[in-house]
Amino acid sequence: MPTEMILVIGLCSLSSAAISLPLLIWWGHRFGLLDQPGRHKRHKRPVPYLGGVALFVSVWSSLIVSTLLYPEWYGDNTSALFYVFLGALVIALIGLADDLSPLSARVKLTAQIAVGLLLYLSGLRVELLSTPFGSIDIGMASLGITVLWVVVLTNAINLIDGLDGLAGGVSLIAAATLMVLGHLMSVGWAVVFMVGIIGFLVPFLFFNRYPARIFLGDSGSMQLGYYFAVFSLLAPLKSFTASALYLPLLALGVPILETVSSFVRRAVTGRNVMQADRRHLFHFLSLAGLSQRGVVLVFYLMGIVFSLFALAMFLWNRLIVLSVLAVFMVVILTAFFILVTGVASRRRRK
């Protein structure tokens, strides 16, 4: 993949975001397109939720420019890019509709399943599952696993989008890691999306840092998760199946950990697994006394650690790295359990 092409995509995305974000902030206040405080939300004043619009414009304007400047690089693969575009458009619009007027979880889930089916029918699918001991051809289960993959990752970033700068910063760390991995695997298709995302997130975090002037909204957070899901589907799975599947999971370790813990917690307590609440890890860290910036820093550090594991898994002996990762996960989950029980006990005493 030409270096100048990477620079074109990154600069085009960055410029588009730097121009559109201030306009969308003004537009949001001008027309009342604001996320109001209250319920499980932590911000104290109305904030525009149009970050997803800027994300869509930034990523796809940069890709369109690159296809015009480097048509020979894309070749016959533009049809796959078109299907990815359609999926992103559906996710962006359903997320924006939810931001404007909350939709039921069933409607959003149906749209995400439809996008997963679209990608599967276009040929972007999971065909092999890999373990440290070999690969498994999943055959007819490919459809279900592909759709599940898209749905889970599409919602992963959304679940941690609860503090200023949190989802954007964690996504930036993950995108940078996946960009490096895509380059190491010579998967240019995956790299172009990560470069476009990085170009958007750099100026976005300037406006999203505490106190935030604009939010990603469901449109933006679900889009980011969708692009991360597409990363592995664009990779040549038969050649790089192990890396293409579990390395993104490691790079996205923080949101995946939050997704799994939230699903299990809600299922065990009999709550709606799609219903937002104030029992996420970042809520418990806040209740334990950390400031917003402190909580965000903890998540950034965790994101960096998971990203280092992803890079180590690619570069070194996977069984050794996997063993160290298992120990790390035990430590993290134990610390989380102690934190939750300690906060709950303190609240009961009060």
SESE-950008 format. One record per residue (C-alpha): x negated, y negated, z; residue number from 1. Coordinates in steps of 0.001 Angstrom, whole numbers, plus 524288, in hexadecimal, padded with zeros to 5 digits. Each point is the difference from the previous one (the first is absolute). Example, Ala and Ser with C-alpha at 12.3 -4.5 7.8 and 13.67 -1.06 7.14 Angstrom:
! residues 2
((7CFF4 81194 81E78) 1);
((7FAA6 7F290 7FD6C) 2);
! end
This chain:
! residues 350
((80000 80000 80000) 1);
((7F9B2 7F301 7FBE8) 2);
((7FBC0 7F751 80B35) 3);
((8053A 7F3FB 7F905) 4);
((80D57 8068A 7FF3A) 5);
((80015 801D0 80EC5) 6);
((7FC6F 7F1AE 801AE) 7);
((80AC1 7FBBB 7F69B) 8);
((80A57 807CF 8073D) 9);
((7FB7F 7FB6C 80D56) 10);
((7FECD 7F1A4 7FC63) 11);
((80CF0 7FFF3 7F8AF) 12);
((8071F 80628 80B84) 13);
((7F967 7F6F7 809C3) 14);
((80314 7F3D3 7F7F6) 15);
((80E1A 80419 7FE01) 16);
((801C3 80249 80E9E) 17);
((7F935 7F350 803C3) 18);
((80944 7F869 7F726) 19);
((80CAA 80759 80293) 20);
((7FF44 80181 80ECE) 21);
((800C4 7F15E 8035F) 22);
((80AFC 7FE70 7F619) 23);
((80781 80B67 805D5) 24);
((7FE23 7FA97 80DC4) 25);
((805F1 7F31A 7FB8A) 26);
((80AA6 80708 7F878) 27);
((8036E 80884 80BAD) 28);
((801E8 7F42D 808DC) 29);
((806E6 7F852 7F556) 30);
((80A47 80A74 7FD46) 31);
((800C1 80667 80D59) 32);
((7F979 80CC6 7FBFF) 33);
((7FAE2 80207 80DBC) 34);
((7FDFC 80B21 80976) 35);
((80723 7FB8B 80C35) 36);
((7FAD6 80334 80DBB) 37);
((8076B 80976 80890) 38);
((8028A 80E51 80323) 39);
((7F37F 80807 7FE57) 40);
((7F8AB 7F4DB 7F951) 41);
((7F4F8 7F8F9 806DF) 42);
((7FEB8 7F31F 7F8A3) 43);
((805F3 7F3F3 80664) 44);
((803AE 7F7E2 7F41E) 45);
((805A9 802BF 7F271) 46);
((7F5C0 80473 7F629) 47);
((8019D 8023B 7F13E) 48);
((80008 80E61 7FC63) 49);
((7FC2A 7FE95 7F1B4) 50);
((7F256 805CC 800AF) 51);
((804A4 80BC0 7F837) 52);
((80347 7F73F 7F481) 53);
((7F228 7FA9B 7FFE2) 54);
((7FA7E 80DD2 8011C) 55);
((807AF 804C4 7F439) 56);
((7FC5A 7F425 7F7CA) 57);
((7F19F 800AC 803ED) 58);
((7FE01 80E72 7FD82) 59);
((80751 800DB 7F334) 60);
((7FB5A 7F329 7FA39) 61);
((7F1FB 80487 8022B) 62);
((802D1 80D39 7F9CB) 63);
((806D0 7F9DA 7F44D) 64);
((7F470 7F6F2 7FDC2) 65);
((7F6A1 80B82 800DD) 66);
((807DE 807F4 7F618) 67);
((7FF61 7F493 7F68F) 68);
((7F16E 7FE11 801D3) 69);
((7FC2A 80E61 800B5) 70);
((80A29 8079E 7F808) 71);
((7F5FF 80A4B 7FC3A) 72);
((7FDD1 80373 80E4D) 73);
((80E60 80314 80278) 74);
((801D2 8075E 7F33C) 75);
((80B9D 8094C 7FFED) 76);
((801DD 7FF1A 80EBD) 77);
((8083E 7F3AE 7FF53) 78);
((80C42 8087D 8007A) 79);
((7FC4C 80489 80DC6) 80);
((7FD92 7F1D2 803BA) 81);
((80DA0 7FC9C 7FB27) 82);
((8064E 80A27 808E9) 83);
((7F80E 7FB2C 80B8F) 84);
((804B6 7F242 7FCBD) 85);
((80E3F 8046E 7FFDE) 86);
((7FE42 80693 80D27) 87);
((7F99F 7F3D9 805B9) 88);
((80AF8 7F796 7FAB6) 89);
((80A66 8089C 80668) 90);
((7F8B7 80005 80CFE) 91);
((7FDEF 7F13E 7FF8A) 92);
((80E3D 7FD21 7FCBC) 93);
((805D7 80960 80A03) 94);
((7F6D4 7FA68 80A45) 95);
((8038F 7F208 7FC5C) 96);
((80E83 80365 8007D) 97);
((7FDCA 80594 80D9C) 98);
((7F8FE 7F385 8040D) 99);
((80B43 7F7A5 7FB08) 100);
((80A9E 8086A 80622) 101);
((7FC5C 80C55 80799) 102);
((8030E 80C7F 7F88B) 103);
((80322 80D1B 80616) 104);
((7F4DF 80998 801B6) 105);
((8070C 8093E 7F6BB) 106);
((7FFC3 7F624 7F4D8) 107);
((7F184 7FD4F 801A8) 108);
((7FCCA 80E6D 80127) 109);
((807DD 80307 7F3BD) 110);
((7F87E 7F5AB 7F85F) 111);
((7F2F4 8054E 804D4) 112);
((803BE 80DE5 7FC44) 113);
((80401 7FB29 7F280) 114);
((7F2A9 7F98D 7FE67) 115);
((7F94D 80CAA 80420) 116);
((807EE 80758 7F5CA) 117);
((7FC70 7F5DC 7F5B5) 118);
((7F180 801C7 802A7) 119);
((8016A 80EC7 7FFD9) 120);
((80705 7FFEA 7F2E7) 121);
((7F593 7F6FD 7FA6F) 122);
((7F5A5 80A3B 80318) 123);
((7FA95 7F97B 80C41) 124);
((8019B 80AF2 809CB) 125);
((7F986 80822 80A8F) 126);
((7FC8B 80D1F 7FA08) 127);
((7F629 8055E 809A9) 128);
((7FE9B 7FF98 80EB9) 129);
((7F24A 800F1 80535) 130);
((7FAC0 8053B 80CC6) 131);
((7F1D9 8008B 8047C) 132);
((80040 80E40 7FB99) 133);
((80584 7FE5B 7F243) 134);
((80B00 7FAAA 7F792) 135);
((80DE5 8051D 7FF03) 136);
((80848 7FEEB 7F3B6) 137);
((80D41 7FBC1 80551) 138);
((807C4 8032B 7F3AA) 139);
((80E76 7FCA6 80111) 140);
((7FDCF 7F900 80CF0) 141);
((7F902 7F538 7F879) 142);
((80C7A 7F81F 7FE56) 143);
((80380 7FFC2 80E69) 144);
((7F22F 7FD4B 80499) 145);
((7FE0E 7F513 7F618) 146);
((80CA4 7F94E 80408) 147);
((7FCD8 801D0 80E7E) 148);
((7F258 7FA73 7FDC2) 149);
((80597 7F3C9 7F998) 150);
((80A9A 7FE14 80A56) 151);
((7F6EE 801B2 80BB8) 152);
((7F546 7F6FB 7FB11) 153);
((809C6 7F5E7 7FB0F) 154);
((8050A 7FEAF 80DF4) 155);
((7F2E2 8012E 806F2) 156);
((7FBC0 7F1BF 7FED6) 157);
((80DC1 7FB4A 80302) 158);
((7FF80 8066E 80D64) 159);
((7F3FE 7F86C 80469) 160);
((80493 7F2F8 7FA86) 161);
((80396 7FAAC 80D4E) 162);
((7F563 7F623 80364) 163);
((7F9FF 7F4C1 7F877) 164);
((7F4A7 804D9 7F7BF) 165);
((80177 80E35 8043B) 166);
((80554 806E8 7F3EA) 167);
((7F862 7F74C 7F6A9) 168);
((7F303 801F1 806EE) 169);
((8017B 80EAF 80178) 170);
((803F8 800D8 7F1A4) 171);
((7F421 7F7FD 7FBF1) 172);
((7F6F9 80965 8072F) 173);
((806CC 80BB9 7F9D6) 174);
((7FFFB 7FA07 7F250) 175);
((7F187 7FCD3 800C3) 176);
((7FD2C 80DEB 8045D) 177);
((80839 80603 7F530) 178);
((7F9A3 7F707 7F60A) 179);
((7F2AF 80547 803FA) 180);
((804F3 80E09 7FFD1) 181);
((80645 7FDE7 7F2B7) 182);
((7F30E 7FB06 7FAE6) 183);
((7F8A4 80B97 805CA) 184);
((809B6 8095E 7F9B2) 185);
((7FF72 7F865 7F31E) 186);
((80EC0 7FDFA 8007A) 187);
((8014A 7F2B2 7F97F) 188);
((80EDA 800C1 8000A) 189);
((80025 8003F 80EC0) 190);
((7F5EB 7F529 8010D) 191);
((807C5 7F60F 7F812) 192);
((80B6D 80065 8097A) 193);
((7F771 7FEED 80C01) 194);
((7F8B7 7F45A 7FA31) 195);
((80CF5 7F959 7FD01) 196);
((804A2 8025C 80DF4) 197);
((7F35F 7FAC7 805D4) 198);
((800FD 7F3E0 7F781) 199);
((80D8D 7FD70 8058F) 200);
((7FD23 80344 80E3F) 201);
((7F457 7F6F0 8018B) 202);
((807D8 7F350 7FE51) 203);
((80C33 80636 805E6) 204);
((7F922 80268 80CF4) 205);
((7FC65 7F197 80074) 206);
((80E84 7FCA7 80049) 207);
((80415 80C00 807E0) 208);
((7F675 7FEBB 80B51) 209);
((805C4 7FC2F 80D2D) 210);
((8086F 7F7FD 80008) 211);
((80493 804DA 7F2B7) 212);
((80557 7F6D7 7F5A6) 213);
((804F8 80B04 7F744) 214);
((80359 80E62 801D3) 215);
((7FEA7 80B84 7F6D9) 216);
((80E2A 8036C 80240) 217);
((804F9 80DA9 7FD12) 218);
((7FD83 7FD0F 7F1AB) 219);
((7F186 7FDF7 80261) 220);
((7FD84 80A79 80A3F) 221);
((806FE 80A97 7F832) 222);
((7F8D8 7FBDF 7F3AB) 223);
((7F2DC 80185 806B0) 224);
((8039D 80DA2 804A4) 225);
((804C2 80356 7F250) 226);
((7F338 7FBAC 7F9BF) 227);
((7F863 80846 809B9) 228);
((8086D 80BBF 7FC59) 229);
((7FD86 7FD53 7F197) 230);
((7F148 7FFC0 80282) 231);
((7FF23 80EB5 801CC) 232);
((80A1A 8031C 7F580) 233);
((7F7DA 7F8B2 7F5F9) 234);
((7F3D8 807CE 80386) 235);
((7FCFD 80C74 7F85B) 236);
((8052A 80919 80A7E) 237);
((7FB0C 80C9C 7FA0A) 238);
((7F20B 7FB06 800C7) 239);
((8008C 7F7D7 80C55) 240);
((80BA5 805D0 80702) 241);
((7F9D7 80033 80D80) 242);
((7FB2E 7F20C 7FF3A) 243);
((80C0C 7FADD 7F900) 244);
((80952 80518 80A47) 245);
((7F9E4 7FF5E 80D5A) 246);
((7F693 7F4AD 7FE6C) 247);
((80B31 7F62A 7FE44) 248);
((80637 805D7 80C2C) 249);
((7F384 7FD75 80796) 250);
((7FE46 7F23F 7FA94) 251);
((80E2A 7FD8B 803F2) 252);
((7FE14 806B3 80D1C) 253);
((805B3 7F4DB 80815) 254);
((80D18 7FEA5 7F8EE) 255);
((80117 80EC5 7FE4D) 256);
((7FDB3 80202 80E92) 257);
((80A5E 7F5C0 802EE) 258);
((80977 80624 7F646) 259);
((7FEB1 80DB5 80595) 260);
((800AE 7FB96 80E36) 261);
((80BEA 7F777 7FD4C) 262);
((80723 80AF1 7F8D3) 263);
((7FD2D 80A05 80AB1) 264);
((80379 7F688 80AF7) 265);
((80CFD 7FC38 7F9E9) 266);
((80374 80DFF 7FC76) 267);
((7FD07 80500 80DBD) 268);
((80802 7F535 80673) 269);
((80B5C 801E5 7F68E) 270);
((7FE8B 7F2A5 7F99E) 271);
((80194 7FCB5 7F1A0) 272);
((7F27D 80290 7FA44) 273);
((801EC 7F4BA 7F65F) 274);
((80477 7F617 80A3A) 275);
((7F628 7F587 80406) 276);
((7FCE0 7FE9C 80E75) 277);
((7F5FB 7FA21 80954) 278);
((7F90F 80C7D 803D2) 279);
((7F4D3 7FFD7 7F645) 280);
((7F1ED 80110 80453) 281);
((7FDA7 7F175 7FE14) 282);
((80BAC 7FD11 808DF) 283);
((7FA40 80864 80ADB) 284);
((7F2BD 7F974 7FE73) 285);
((806AB 7F2CF 80176) 286);
((80742 804A5 80C1D) 287);
((7F302 804B9 8056E) 288);
((7FB48 7F1EF 7FFC1) 289);
((7F8EB 7FE59 7F305) 290);
((8024E 7F393 7F84A) 291);
((80506 8008D 7F209) 292);
((7F262 7FDC5 7FACC) 293);
((7FAB8 80A6F 80930) 294);
((809EA 809FF 7FB4C) 295);
((7FD11 7FCED 7F1C4) 296);
((7F160 8015C 802A4) 297);
((80226 80D76 80614) 298);
((80752 8045F 7F3D5) 299);
((7F580 7FA6B 7F71D) 300);
((7F58F 80799 8075C) 301);
((80806 80C74 7FF1D) 302);
((801DD 7FDA5 7F170) 303);
((7F14A 7FE7B 7FE35) 304);
((7FD6A 80C93 80785) 305);
((809B6 807AB 7F7B6) 306);
((7FA1D 7FA2A 7F3B1) 307);
((7F26E 8044C 80446) 308);
((80556 80DB4 801F7) 309);
((80598 7FFAA 7F22A) 310);
((7F2DE 7FC03 7FA4D) 311);
((7F8D4 80A13 80854) 312);
((80973 80A98 7FB8A) 313);
((7FC58 7FD1A 7F1F1) 314);
((7F161 7FEA9 80205) 315);
((7FCC5 80A33 80A66) 316);
((803DD 80DA7 80455) 317);
((80EC9 7FFB5 80133) 318);
((80129 80A4F 80AA8) 319);
((7F6C3 7F882 808F0) 320);
((806C5 7F306 7FD76) 321);
((80D3B 80686 801D8) 322);
((7FBAE 80554 80D34) 323);
((7FB9A 7F290 8048E) 324);
((80CBD 7FA48 7FAEA) 325);
((807D0 80A00 807C6) 326);
((7F904 7FBF0 80C79) 327);
((80256 7F1B4 7FCD8) 328);
((80E8C 80284 7FDC7) 329);
((8011A 80711 80D09) 330);
((7F9B6 7F460 806C2) 331);
((808F0 7F64B 7F906) 332);
((80C77 807A8 802D3) 333);
((7FC12 80201 80E39) 334);
((7FD57 7F174 80184) 335);
((80D18 7FD04 7F996) 336);
((80718 8093E 8094E) 337);
((7F96D 7F9DF 80BE1) 338);
((80339 7F260 7FAF8) 339);
((80E5B 80326 7FD89) 340);
((8022D 806E8 80D03) 341);
((7F8CC 7F53A 80751) 342);
((807FB 7F518 7F9C0) 343);
((80CA6 80781 80217) 344);
((7FCBA 80264 80E4A) 345);
((7FCC9 7F1AE 80232) 346);
((80CC7 7FBA9 7F9AD) 347);
((807D3 8097C 8087F) 348);
((7F984 7FAA3 80C5A) 349);
((8035B 7F224 7FBE3) 350);
! end
